[in-house]
Amino acid sequence: MPIITLIDILSILLIFFIVTTTFKKKESLVKVNLPKSSEMTSVGEADLRVSLALGKDGSVSLGERIVPMANLSAELLAFRRQNPERELELKADEGAPLGLMVKVWDAATEAGLEIGELPLRILLEE
């Protein structure tokens, strides 16, 4: 008889863990080491933005896809047409070349995005 109560308790715990589990969202394929600030506080953001990530090795990803630099303005234009309500954010690795960031801003301008619409985010790890 004690084994039946143990199975009941384990099944209740299993259901609890399945229901309360949160899954990690994929942000980008490029590994980005973001710079840290000790003066800023972490604030949760209500709307999630799609990341335009710049890697240390010069790779660029839009959401979950790696995009060649030559096609970036066309990809940004297609993204804006498909998702007019979604906002973008630029995530740059602290080792990413400055010239790459300028090229990304040029591609964004060619795609019709204002630089003010593409904020450079510094996210704090919790």
C-alpha positions as CSV (number, residue, x, y, z in Angstrom):
1,M,0.0,0.0,0.0
2,P,2.7,2.6,0.7
3,I,4.0,2.4,-2.9
4,I,0.6,3.6,-4.3
5,T,0.8,6.8,-2.2
6,L,4.3,7.3,-3.3
7,I,3.3,7.0,-7.0
8,D,0.4,9.5,-6.4
9,I,2.8,12.0,-4.9
10,L,5.3,11.6,-7.7
11,S,2.6,12.0,-10.3
12,I,1.4,15.2,-8.7
13,L,5.0,16.6,-8.6
14,L,5.5,15.6,-12.2
15,I,2.3,17.5,-13.2
16,F,3.4,20.5,-11.2
17,F,6.8,20.7,-12.8
18,I,5.4,20.2,-16.3
19,V,2.8,23.0,-15.8
20,T,5.2,25.5,-14.2
21,T,8.2,25.0,-16.6
22,T,9.1,28.0,-18.7
23,F,11.0,27.4,-21.9
24,K,14.0,29.5,-23.0
25,K,13.3,31.4,-26.2
26,K,15.9,31.3,-29.0
27,E,17.2,34.8,-29.6
28,S,20.0,34.4,-32.1
29,L,22.6,32.0,-33.4
30,V,25.5,34.4,-32.9
31,K,27.0,34.3,-29.5
32,V,27.2,37.8,-28.1
33,N,29.1,38.9,-25.0
34,L,27.3,42.1,-24.0
35,P,29.1,44.8,-22.0
36,K,28.0,45.2,-18.4
37,S,27.3,48.4,-16.5
38,S,27.3,48.7,-12.7
39,E,25.3,52.0,-12.8
40,M,22.2,50.8,-14.6
41,T,19.4,48.7,-13.1
42,S,17.7,45.9,-14.9
43,V,14.2,46.7,-16.0
44,G,11.9,44.1,-17.7
45,E,10.6,45.1,-21.0
46,A,6.9,44.6,-21.9
47,D,7.4,44.1,-25.7
48,L,10.0,41.7,-27.0
49,R,12.1,43.0,-29.8
50,V,13.7,40.9,-32.6
51,S,17.4,41.0,-32.2
52,L,19.8,42.1,-34.9
53,A,23.0,40.6,-33.4
54,L,26.6,41.4,-34.4
55,G,29.2,38.8,-33.5
56,K,32.8,39.2,-32.7
57,D,33.7,37.3,-35.8
58,G,31.7,39.6,-38.1
59,S,28.6,37.5,-38.4
60,V,25.2,39.1,-38.4
61,S,21.9,37.4,-37.4
62,L,18.4,38.7,-37.7
63,G,16.3,36.8,-35.1
64,E,17.3,33.2,-35.4
65,R,18.8,33.4,-38.9
66,I,22.4,34.3,-39.9
67,V,22.2,36.8,-42.7
68,P,25.1,37.6,-45.1
69,M,26.1,41.3,-45.0
70,A,25.5,41.7,-48.8
71,N,21.8,40.7,-48.3
72,L,21.2,42.5,-45.0
73,S,19.3,45.6,-46.4
74,A,17.0,43.3,-48.5
75,E,16.4,41.0,-45.4
76,L,15.6,44.0,-43.2
77,L,13.2,45.4,-45.9
78,A,11.4,42.0,-46.1
79,F,11.3,41.7,-42.3
80,R,9.7,45.1,-42.0
81,R,7.1,44.3,-44.7
82,Q,6.2,40.9,-43.1
83,N,6.2,42.2,-39.5
84,P,5.3,45.9,-39.5
85,E,4.4,45.9,-35.8
86,R,7.6,44.2,-34.6
87,E,10.5,46.3,-33.4
88,L,14.2,45.6,-33.9
89,E,17.1,46.0,-31.5
90,L,20.8,45.9,-32.2
91,K,22.9,43.7,-30.0
92,A,26.6,44.1,-30.6
93,D,29.4,42.0,-29.1
94,E,31.9,44.1,-27.3
95,G,34.5,42.7,-29.6
96,A,32.6,43.4,-32.8
97,P,34.3,45.8,-35.2
98,L,32.9,49.3,-35.3
99,G,33.0,49.2,-39.1
100,L,30.5,46.3,-39.0
101,M,28.1,48.4,-36.9
102,V,28.4,51.3,-39.4
103,K,27.6,48.9,-42.3
104,V,24.6,47.5,-40.4
105,W,23.3,51.0,-39.8
106,D,23.8,51.8,-43.5
107,A,21.9,48.7,-44.5
108,A,19.1,49.7,-42.1
109,T,18.9,53.1,-43.6
110,E,18.8,51.6,-47.1
111,A,15.9,49.4,-45.9
112,G,14.0,52.5,-44.8
113,L,14.5,52.2,-41.1
114,E,15.4,55.3,-39.0
115,I,18.4,54.9,-36.8
116,G,16.2,56.0,-33.9
117,E,14.1,52.9,-34.5
118,L,17.1,50.6,-34.1
119,P,18.3,51.1,-30.5
120,L,21.6,49.6,-29.4
121,R,20.7,47.6,-26.3
122,I,23.0,46.8,-23.4
123,L,21.3,44.0,-21.5
124,L,22.3,43.1,-18.0
125,E,22.7,39.5,-16.9
126,E,20.7,38.7,-13.8
